[in-house]
Amino acid sequence: MAPADAARRLLLLLAVAGAVLRPAAAEIKQESFKDDSRGTALFEAIYEQPPPTDLNPNPDPNTGCVLASRYVIPLFTFAELDASGNCNKTFPVSHPDEYSLFFANCAPETAVTMEVRTDMYNTNPDGSKDYLSVGQAPVPTIYAFFALGYVAFLAGWLYLTLYHNRLSAHRIHHLMSCLLLARMLYCISAAEDQHYIRVAGSSHGWDVMFYLFQLVKGVILFAVIALIGTGWSFLKPFLQDKEKKVLMVVIPLQVAANIAAAVVGETGQYLQAWVTWNQIFLFVDVACCCAVLFPVVWSMRSLRESSKTDGKAARTLAKLTLFRQFYVVVIGYLYFTRIIVYALKTITNYKYRWVSVAAEEVATMAFYMFMFYMFKPAERNQYFALDDDEEEAAEMALREEEFEL
């Protein structure tokens, strides 16, 4: 395995640290390491923040051992193992906080092979085990609540598109129905995933459904935003080549982002390529958010150009106003769910980690309600059916805004 002096430097430790994990991360894990020479490897993380700089997954050997960090509490070293390779110790948690379990290798160029099973839980007053952290306890209820909300949302939308205004419904409206269905199934799978983790420590296969519907709802959401931005089906029956290219870019980017998110969420920092996968996820997600805005900008420019020749200033101004509002709301939604939600995960106390989940779900529901209301099927759409006496005022407004885009 390694020289005796090196073995004394190998240990398991608890550290006040974290990793970027999904809310449904299981608390019973079994991992394997083979010929691994990293300085540190994360087994378990309770909360969702990057680790302190003291716990760099690939530290410089010249900077000293991670054991020198004041955040580290050693559990045992290999030197303390008995003849059978076992060690039984109890670590009393006298101060409630955020804890993570690391393996540290402070012997340079020493490779280690092992199989590790971790089991982390809180004990309820009745003696039962709760494998969710305190901050994650309300999360199953949050997802279940929003799943019911999307059931009602979908029922109302289907009534509108398939019965009440079925003659005015277009293909984009039916795709929006699929988006609501995917979001509903995502919330259901997330709620079940969290429930099984709470009572059993593992998701019992619901994590597969979680990632599947996360992928589906992500792809459909960005496709709907892009298609609405082009005006497909409700303003024009076809897509231009450049708009098709945007879809050909956005959909694979979403697939790649969700694959990276699954790797990051299911592994953690014990995976040697964890940092790389995390960077891939962030880069691809940002690229996708930027790409999906191009069709909206193109539509606004096209409307301004057409207003000079088609003689329908009022209708053009209404469409332009609609797309501007949509553009602003999309940017606000993407900013909130990518920046503000992450900030909430970072700054909130560990007891309130559920706040970021609730904030993201509330923002998503609000965005869906706005988008579905603005682009709902209607025989006389308030934006596209205007009286002729509004033409003169609209022409003046368009001239005043000529240089805004």
Secondary structure as UniProt FT lines:
FT   HELIX           4..7
FT   TURN            8..9
FT   STRAND          10..15
FT   TURN            23..24
FT   STRAND          28..36
FT   STRAND          40..45
FT   HELIX           53..55
FT   HELIX           61..63
FT   HELIX           66..68
FT   TURN            70..71
FT   STRAND          72..77
FT   HELIX           78..80
FT   TURN            83..84
FT   STRAND          100..105
FT   TURN            108..109
FT   STRAND          112..119
FT   STRAND          122..123
FT   TURN            125..126
FT   STRAND          129..130
FT   HELIX           134..136
FT   TURN            137..138
FT   HELIX           139..159
FT   HELIX           160..164
FT   HELIX           166..168
FT   HELIX           171..200
FT   TURN            204..205
FT   HELIX           206..230
FT   TURN            233..235
FT   HELIX           241..267
FT   TURN            269..270
FT   TURN            272..273
FT   HELIX           274..291
FT   TURN            292..293
FT   HELIX           294..306
FT   TURN            307..309
FT   HELIX           313..335
FT   HELIX           336..340
FT   HELIX           341..347
FT   HELIX           350..352
FT   HELIX           354..374
FT   TURN            382..384
FT   HELIX           388..390
FT   HELIX           391..400
FT   TURN            401..404
//
